[in-house]
Amino acid sequence: MSWLEVLVLGLLQGLTEFLPISSSAHLRIASGAFFGNDPGAAFTAVTQLGTELAVLIYFARDIGRLVVTWFRGLRDRQVRASPDYRLAWLVIVGSVPIVVFGVLFKDQIETVARNLWLVATTLVVFGVLLGLAEHLGTQRRPLDQLTVRDGVLLGFAQALALVPGVSRSGGTITAGLALGLTRPAAVRYSFLLAIPAVVGAGIFQLPDVFEPGGPSGIQMVVATAIAFVVGYAAIAWLLRFVETNTVYVFVAYRIALGVALFAALGIGAVAPI
């Protein structure tokens, strides 16, 4: 892997991880179109550790409060009635589906799921679904009104992002809006829900990164560091953006990118695998 590819992919990872446009799709497309290869699911998973570190630092107070409340609630019945204790459990419950599916379908995720025809399809289809959720969702429910049913459904929505092009944040934000959450609530829960899954996936796939022909250790460190810095800025921007804006700009972008990818594949400008 060249240093130019490392820099470009690290930047893309940071820019797109938290936006509902699929970071894994962007890494897959950029590598196939400009560098003639596929960086692999392992590269994506490990560079995501940089963006998840950005989440940990940005939401350090929230995360610390949830963790402390959860442990206190295990032994104090009164604490169990608090919104923070319930939210902590919902993050745990919502993380189960992506862990199960990630283990069961690891081989498919790293091979057939990375076909660019499939990526183009998921970009368009889930872009349309995001638009429908924005249009039809009531957007009246704050984060403290999440139920166990919501946590499970949002967990399955996140698990769909194992297929490049779906988008982890896009899947959870779409499901959150469809369930009536406000945009800020859907985005915030999406960030919190990502932490266990992405950190676990990155650690789990660390050994795969250093197979022959892959990036060197220093290249992975640089790509991950870039993803962290850019990702931190992206978090702050997105949280401000959704306070007063719809997500239609991301819908339009997803559909346009998907259509462009279909065209590139159709004329043979980029190989599907």
N, C-alpha and C positions, 0 to 999 in steps of 0.2 A: 504494500500500500504506500503510495507516494505521500509526501508531506502536504502537498496541495489538497489531496483528497481528505486527509486527516483534518486540516483546517476548515475546509468547506463543510464536511459532515458534522464536525463539532459545532460549527455556527448554526447549521440547519437544525441540529438536535435541540439546541437552546432556544431558537426562535419558534419552533413548531411544537415542542412537547406539550405545552399547556394550552395552545390554541386548538380549537376543535377541527383541525385540518389534517391530522395524522403525521406525526414525526417519522414513524417507520416508513410510511409511503414516500415521504420526501427524501429520506436517505436512500431508499431503494431506487427511486426514479433518478435522482441525481447521479448515483453510482453507475446505473445502467446507461444513462444517456451521455454522460461526460467522461466517465472513467472506464467504461466497458466491463464492469464487474458488479458483483453483489457483495456488499460488506458483511452480510450475514446477520441473522437474528442476534447472535451473541454480541457483535459490535454494538448494535442498537441497545441491547439490554444493559451493557456495561456503561455506555455513555449516558444512559438515563440515570445512572447513579449521581452524575454531576447535577442534573436538573432536580433530582430528588433531594440532594443536599441543599439546593436553593430553597425548596419547599420547607425542609426542616428548619432552616435558619429564619426564613420569612415568617413562618407560623410557630416559632419556638414557644412563645407564650401559650398559644392555644394548645399545642401538643403537650406541653408540660402540664397544663391544667387538666387535660383529658386523662393523661396517664396517672397523675396523682389521684384524681377523683375515682378512676377505675379501681385502683388498688385499695383506696379507702372504702369504696362501696362493697368490696368483697367481704369486708368484716363489719361494716356499719350499715344497717338496714335503712336508716334515714337518708344516707347519701344516695342510695339506689333510686330515690325518687327525683334526683336532680337531672336536668337536661344533659349536662356534661357526661354523667354516667351512662345514660342511654345512648348518647352519640358515640361514646367510646365503644360500646358494644356493637353499635350499628356499623362502625368502621371494621370491626373484627368480622362480623357476620358477612358484610359485603365483600370482604377479601377472599372468602372461601371459594367462590366459583372460579375465579381466575387462577387460583392455585391448582385446583382439581383439573381444570381443562388444560392448563399449561403443562402439567405432568403427563396427562393422558395423551395429548396430541403434540408432544414436543417435536417428534420427527416431521409431522405434516406442517407444523408451523415454520420449521426451518427449511422446508422444501417447496411443496406444491402451493402453500399459502402465499409464497412470495412471487408467484407468477404475475407479471404486470397486467395481463388481461383481467385477472381477479382484482388487482389493486385499482385499476381504472373503474371497474364496476362498483366496488365498495365506496370509492370516493363519490361517485354520482348518487348512488342509492341512499347512502347515509347522509349525504348533503341534503337531499330532498326530505328525508325524515327529520333532520334538524330544523329545516324550514317549517315543516308541518307542526312540529312541537312548539316552535316559537309562535306560530299563528294561532294554534288551537288551545295551547296551555293557558290555564287561568292565571298563573303566576301570582298566587295569593298566599302560598304557604311558606313561612319562614323555616329556617333550619331546625328549630326546636320542635317542629311538628312532624318530623320524620317518624315513621313507624317501622316495625320489624319487616313488614311486607315491603315497604319502600326500600329498606336496606338490601333485602334479597334481590329485588328487581334491579336496583342500581348495580349490585354486584354482578349480576348476569350481563347487564349492559356493558360494564367494564371488561368482562371476559371476552366479549366480541372483538375487542381491540387486539386480541392475539393475531387477528388477520390484518396485515398492513392495509391501510386505507380506511379502516373503520374509525380509528382515533379513540384512544382511551378517554380523553376528556370529552371528545365529541359524543361518544356513546353514553357516558354518564350525564352529561349536560342535556342531551336529547331526552333521555329517560326522566331526568329530574323535571324538565319543563313539561313533559307529557303528564307527569304526576302532580302538576300544579305548583311546583316550587317556584319561587322567584328566581330570576337569573343569578343574582349574587349568591343565593343559597345553593343553587345547583352547582355553580362554579366552585364555591368554597368546599362543599362536600366532595366534589370531584378531586380536588387537591388532597384532601385528607385521606380519601379512599385509596389514592394512588400510592401512598407511602409504603405500606406493608408489601404490596404486590410488586412494585418496581424495585424496591431495595432487595427483596427476596430473589427476584428474577436476575438482577445484576450479579449478585453473589453466586447464585446457582450456576450461571453461565460463564463466570470468570475463566475457568479452565479451558473452555472452548475457544476463547479469543486468541490464545497463544499457540494454536495449532500451526504447523508449517505453512508459510505463505500469507499468514495474517499480519496484522499490525504489530509493531514491536511494543514492548512495555511502555517506553517513553512516549510513543505515539498515542497510546491509549490514555495515558495520564494527561497529555496536552489536549486531546479531544474532549475528555471529560471535564477538564478545567474550563475550557471555552464554553462548553454546554452549561456549566454552573453559572458563570458570569452573565451570559446572555439570558439564560433561563430565569435568573433572579429578576432581571429587568422586565422580562415578559410577564411574570406573575403580577408585578405591581401595575403594569399597564393594563392587563386584562381585567383585573379587579375593578379598576377605575372605569374602564370602558363599558362593562356590562351594567354599571349603575344607571347609566342614562342612554344606552344604545341597545338596539336589537342585535341578534346574531346573523342577520341576513347577509352581511358582508362576507361571513365565513361560508355561508350556503352558496353564494354566487362563486366564490373562489374555488370551493371544492368541485362544483359542477364544471366550471371552466377548465380546471386542471384535469379532471377526469376525461372530459371530451378531447382535450389536447393530447392526452396520453393515448386514447383510443385512436386518434388520427395518426400519431407517431408510430404506433404499433401496426396500423393498417398499411402504411406506406413502407414499412420495414426500416424506419429511421432508428428504432431501438428494438433490441431483442427481448422477447417476453420473459426469458429465463436467464 
